[in-house]
Amino acid sequence: MSGAEDRRADAAVVDQDAAQLAALGYSSHFDRSMSKWENFSLGFTYLSPVVGVYSVFSTSIAAGGPPMWWNYLLVGLGQLLVCLVFGEVVSQFPISGGLYPWARRLVGKRWAWMAGWIYAWALWATVSAVAAGGTPFVAALFKVQFGPGVQLVLSLAMIAVVTALNFSGTRLLARVAMFGFICELLGALAVGGYLLLFARHQTLSVLMHPPVAAGGASYLPAFLASALGATFCYFGFEACGDVAEETPNAAREIPKAMRMTIYIGGGAAMFVCLALILALPDLPAVLAGKVADPVADTLVAAVGMSGFRAVVVVVLVSFLSCLLSLQAAASRLLFAYARDEMIVGSRWLVRMSPRTHVPLVALTVSGLVPALISVAGFWLTNAIAAIISFATAGIYIAFQMIVLAALIARLRGWRPSGPFQLGRWALPVNVVALFYGVGALINMVWPRAPADPWYSNYGMLLGTAAVVISGLAYMALGRPYDHGRAPEGDAHLLAARRNRV
């Protein structure tokens, strides 16, 4: 096919996408230039197996020992079910903003408003948490004495950098996400492969031998506690749908990109985690909590300080690309809210840059709010710890609001009509995905250590309560869901119309 024919084919696809979006009640001014692989890269860098594993490895291994590795497989299977449900929804409703517009079409505007509110705050808290998690690596790379003040400055600097990058438009976002994906995957394979080949201190049998519990107690509670590490790692695939209006042939390509995020991202996380477990030089000391940072100690022991600095560079690229994807997802959600006039300042938040075709005000807010959370955390450590610990729970709550919304819509008569369909498996997958998600949430918020500070035991619950109560107050006082006139709750009605035709 000649170059001219390629351009005509691409233009035809974009025209079809615009027609589909118009049929759903929207027009778009985004730059629809993100390929399937770039869309997948956005989800992969948001999931970021290196960030996910390195951030929580020490707590997970201390809680459950080496068998905690199996959680990455189990949680991955559960999240794959959620991903399949999302794939059916986005295939029929490829609208920017992801969870919010999906909930709006499946159930209605009130449900959608609350799902978007919870998800937005979870994303902003996650941006702040990931920025804070990346600061020790920045300090190590530049040999800066690390402390609370340095952490704050470096966190703000990282947020500012990714905001500036996001201002540059979809093309740069796509390229940075692709670059981050390549660096992170190659880094994970190289580091993990080296550890497995040349720095192994444990055998595979440790994965089958849990630590002996005091008094002969059951291992199950420890195993469930250690699942929080894998739970933290397996989201990001929904970000592929947040940029649906920036991806050609979104109805077909985004469900594929979502599944690839689970397969490749989850596989990389399992590989990295396995390599770290088998390379631990002193497993009993790690299990006893005598090693403050088992990841750093293991890497230094395996590759030396020079090799460790090279690994730090890869880790920093992973953190920055993760932040970039998180902020992009948050800004598109905020833009979708504003387009439907669902939030204060909508006429500003909906504004697009005429040059880069991105929502600059929504991006600015998605940088300022995480920055304010970081600043507040410098003085209000305990209170902000509750907000940040809410981040993962908030994302899972928003996920399950979509899974439940899809189930409600099915029971009302919705039959997905997009290119990606589960057919006769749709209902059982939806039901099992809901049971898995609710179980994961209960496990996530369950208080486990009465002797620890309150925010360790109840931070997720209190953070969630604060976000939900503030959202309900906003809904009651401002009735934001009544301002716009965009279609809502019509998924089952669309199915009924098709049947009549």
Summary of the structure (lengths in Angstrom):
residues: 501
radius of gyration: 22.3
end to end distance: 37.8
largest distance: 74.1
contacts: 1865
relative contact order: 0.18
helix: 78%
strand: 0%
